[in-house]
Amino acid sequence: MDAEKIRARLSGCQKLLIGLGEEWKWKRGDAAQEARLREAYANLYALIFETALGSQTETAITEEIHMEEVSCPAADEQTQAMMDRLFPVKEKPKDKRVQRIVAPCGNETWKQCSAGCTKDIWEPDEIPSGICPHCGAPLTGNTIEAHPYIEEGYLPQWNRYTQWLTGTFNKDLVILELGAGFANPGVIRFPFEKTAFFNQGSFFLRINKTFPQTTQELHERACGVHQNSVDWMLKNDYNVE
C-alpha cells in the first residue's frame, strides 16, 4: 500500500490505533541503526501529528519495544527539537499527544529498583544518584529486561488505553501495525486482530518483514505488506511542506 492510499485511509478515520513491534527496537550503541530509527520516527510523526490528523483524530500508540534515552550531538537544532518532542526525558510532557503513547513492555527513561524491593517508579532525574533510596541497589530501566519487571509503571496508561479501545467500536477505526511479530504476540499482534475482528468498520494494515499474513476473517478489511516496517516508513516520505 503506497503513501497516497494510506493517507486516504487516515484522512477520513475517526480513530487510529498504532502498534510498534520488534522491528523498531533500538540496539544499544548502534549509531547507524539509531539514525535510521530517528528518521523513521520522524516520518511517522509527520504522518500522524504534523497534519490535521493529529488534532482531529483520536490516536493511541502501543509500543511493544522500548527506546533508550538518546541524544544526538551532531544533530542540527531543528532535528534536536523534533527529537525532544518525540522522546521527552527531563520534563513531564506538556503536549497531550505524547500522552497517547502506551509502553506495556516498559520505558527505559523511567527507573525502578533493580532488586525489586519496592513498586516505586521514578521519573528521569528524580533520583540523581541512580541508587534505590529504600535498599541501596542500583536503579535500572523499567522494562521487561529488568528482573523483576515492575509492571506498575505502565498500568495507569494501559488502563487509559483499554478505556480508549472501548470507544472505538462502531467507529471508523484504522489499525496500523508496524513490525509486531511473535516475540510478545499477546501485547499487539493478537489483540489488534481481535479489535479488527469485532469492529466491522475498521481497516487493518499489517507491515512485517517475516509475518505479514492476516487472518481469513479479516481478508476484506485487512492488508498485509511483506516488508520491514521501518524500511516501509523510510521509503514513504510523509513530511508535509
C-alpha positions as MATLAB code, in Angstrom:
seq = 'MDAEKIRARLSGCQKLLIGLGEEWKWKRGDAAQEARLREAYANLYALIFETALGSQTETAITEEIHMEEVSCPAADEQTQAMMDRLFPVKEKPKDKRVQRIVAPCGNETWKQCSAGCTKDIWEPDEIPSGICPHCGAPLTGNTIEAHPYIEEGYLPQWNRYTQWLTGTFNKDLVILELGAGFANPGVIRFPFEKTAFFNQGSFFLRINKTFPQTTQELHERACGVHQNSVDWMLKNDYNVE';
ca = [
       0.000    0.000    0.000;
       1.568    3.277   -1.095;
       1.677    6.622    0.698;
      -1.343    8.078   -1.076;
      -3.579    5.141   -0.208;
      -2.616    5.144    3.449;
      -3.131    8.918    3.564;
      -6.605    8.434    2.102;
      -7.449    5.833    4.746;
      -6.179    8.019    7.553;
      -7.750   11.261    6.401;
     -11.303   10.079    6.983;
     -10.929    7.840   10.033;
     -12.340    8.710   13.443;
      -9.946    6.590   15.482;
      -6.377    5.474   14.854;
      -4.503    2.686   16.631;
      -0.768    2.214   16.001;
       1.371   -0.677   17.236;
       5.183   -0.664   17.101;
       6.841   -4.061   17.429;
      10.242   -5.717   17.410;
      11.369   -4.210   14.119;
      11.519   -0.827   15.869;
      13.766   -1.947   18.717;
      16.937    0.087   19.152;
      20.219   -1.758   19.657;
      22.338   -0.004   22.251;
      25.439    1.569   20.708;
      24.451    1.043   17.056;
      24.719    4.594   15.729;
      23.665    3.739   12.173;
      20.571    1.898   13.326;
      19.742    4.721   15.736;
      19.894    7.266   12.892;
      17.674    5.026   10.768;
      15.079    4.779   13.530;
      15.177    8.520   14.157;
      14.299    9.158   10.528;
      11.541    6.525   10.577;
      10.049    8.022   13.739;
      10.191   11.460   12.136;
       8.202   10.168    9.152;
       5.686    8.513   11.460;
       5.388   11.725   13.442;
       4.806   13.702   10.259;
       2.223   11.187    9.067;
       0.195   11.386   12.275;
       0.846   14.572   14.203;
       2.182   17.215   11.827;
      -1.059   17.287    9.851;
      -4.688   17.983   10.725;
      -4.929   14.290   11.594;
      -3.046   14.870   14.823;
      -5.733   17.130   16.224;
      -8.849   15.779   14.527;
      -8.372   12.051   15.081;
      -8.119   10.276   18.418;
      -4.934    8.233   18.347;
      -3.470    5.550   20.573;
       0.052    4.254   20.078;
       1.120    0.999   21.680;
       4.835    0.252   21.800;
       5.923   -3.321   22.303;
       9.537   -2.164   22.353;
      11.237    0.488   24.461;
      13.598    3.252   23.474;
      16.713    4.131   25.420;
      17.352    7.711   26.496;
      19.056    9.044   23.382;
      20.999   12.109   22.354;
      22.301   13.303   19.032;
      25.299   15.625   19.457;
      25.678   16.082   15.714;
      22.040   16.910   15.062;
      21.030   20.356   13.878;
      18.662   22.456   16.007;
      15.557   21.511   14.016;
      16.259   17.765   14.323;
      17.041   18.029   18.027;
      13.843   19.991   18.653;
      11.847   17.292   16.876;
      13.515   14.525   18.933;
      12.806   16.430   22.134;
       9.122   16.293   21.187;
       9.272   12.609   20.300;
      11.246   11.459   23.347;
      10.806   13.961   26.191;
      13.158   12.976   29.016;
      13.817   15.650   31.600;
      10.400   17.284   31.759;
       6.892   15.980   32.014;
       5.310   16.162   28.572;
       3.263   19.285   28.046;
       1.958   18.125   24.690;
      -1.084   15.919   25.295;
      -0.267   13.997   22.110;
       2.632   12.333   23.958;
       0.127   11.006   26.491;
      -1.387    8.845   23.744;
       1.633    6.523   23.838;
       1.446    3.313   25.868;
       4.545    1.184   26.545;
       3.363   -2.132   28.065;
       6.863   -3.605   27.847;
       8.334   -0.681   29.716;
      10.107    2.619   29.321;
      13.886    2.903   29.675;
      13.716    6.504   30.854;
      11.606    5.528   33.876;
      13.576    3.819   36.647;
      12.895    1.040   39.122;
      14.872   -0.770   41.796;
      16.986   -3.463   40.158;
      16.379   -5.703   43.179;
      12.618   -5.176   43.030;
      12.401   -4.194   46.701;
       9.629   -1.664   46.001;
       6.892   -0.955   43.480;
       8.021    2.672   43.282;
       8.784    4.042   39.806;
      10.919    7.159   39.366;
      10.831    9.644   36.542;
      14.041   10.729   34.773;
      16.487   12.552   37.102;
      14.157   12.150   40.087;
      16.892   10.109   41.814;
      20.172   11.695   40.594;
      22.329    9.152   42.409;
      20.784    6.251   40.483;
      20.548    4.318   43.754;
      17.342    2.951   45.260;
      16.566    5.037   48.380;
      14.961    2.009   50.040;
      17.604   -0.709   49.761;
      20.655    0.850   48.093;
      20.526   -1.281   44.949;
      21.226    0.394   41.571;
      18.255    1.690   39.640;
      17.549    0.203   36.226;
      15.210    0.889   33.324;
      11.592   -0.025   33.975;
      11.375   -2.542   31.121;
      10.734   -6.238   30.607;
      14.520   -6.699   30.597;
      14.575   -5.908   34.312;
      14.335   -8.881   36.672;
      11.900   -8.484   38.242;
       9.944   -6.140   35.973;
       7.769   -3.751   37.991;
       4.660   -3.604   35.811;
       3.045   -0.849   37.849;
       4.986    1.671   35.750;
       2.796    1.262   32.676;
      -0.508    0.163   34.217;
      -2.116    3.627   34.632;
      -1.548    4.404   30.957;
      -2.623    0.871   29.994;
      -5.920    1.409   31.809;
      -6.463    4.607   29.820;
      -5.675    2.661   26.648;
      -8.203   -0.097   27.354;
     -10.847    2.513   28.103;
      -9.998    4.217   24.817;
     -10.428    0.895   22.984;
     -13.997    0.543   24.235;
     -14.803    3.765   22.412;
     -13.558    2.501   19.036;
     -16.460    0.154   18.352;
     -18.877    1.295   15.660;
     -16.351    3.947   14.679;
     -14.243    4.313   11.543;
     -11.049    2.835   13.003;
      -7.701    2.411   11.218;
      -5.293   -0.060   12.811;
      -1.664    0.345   11.763;
       0.560   -2.483   12.993;
       4.258   -1.948   12.330;
       6.747   -4.771   12.808;
       4.967   -6.733   15.549;
       5.882  -10.412   15.347;
       5.680  -13.265   17.839;
       8.171  -12.159   20.495;
       5.242  -10.876   22.586;
       2.147  -11.596   20.446;
      -0.228  -11.039   23.340;
       0.718   -7.346   23.527;
      -0.018   -6.140   19.999;
      -0.463   -8.809   17.323;
      -3.309  -10.890   18.752;
      -5.179   -8.009   20.461;
      -5.048   -5.941   17.274;
      -6.503   -8.818   15.248;
      -9.253   -9.200   17.842;
     -10.037   -5.477   17.791;
     -10.248   -5.501   13.986;
     -12.476   -8.598   14.023;
     -15.063   -7.122   16.376;
     -15.054   -3.656   14.806;
     -16.734   -4.223   11.467;
     -15.976   -0.657   10.412;
     -12.236   -0.978   10.868;
      -9.358   -1.310    8.416;
      -6.256   -3.243    9.482;
      -2.832   -2.671    7.905;
      -0.061   -5.050    9.000;
       3.514   -4.426    7.839;
       6.096   -7.055    8.732;
       9.218   -8.448    7.086;
       8.593  -12.020    8.273;
       4.939  -12.370    9.288;
       2.705  -10.077    7.180;
      -0.191  -12.544    6.997;
      -3.627  -11.515    8.233;
      -6.463  -13.807    9.306;
      -9.043  -15.107    6.877;
     -11.849  -13.450    8.825;
     -10.321  -10.042    8.067;
      -9.467  -10.567    4.406;
     -11.875   -7.906    3.130;
     -10.845   -5.333    5.730;
      -7.124   -6.028    6.073;
      -3.914   -5.705    4.100;
      -0.556   -7.342    4.801;
       2.644   -5.779    3.474;
       5.639   -8.110    3.229;
       8.325   -5.572    4.111;
      10.319   -4.404    7.093;
       8.090   -1.748    8.652;
      10.947    0.663    9.352;
      12.080    0.430    5.709;
       8.476    1.000    4.655;
       8.218    4.111    6.790;
      11.531    5.415    5.407;
      10.522    4.707    1.810;
       7.273    6.638    2.150;
       8.092   10.261    2.790;
       5.206   11.734    4.776;
       6.762   15.079    5.570;
       4.424   17.913    4.699;
       5.849   21.049    3.100;
];
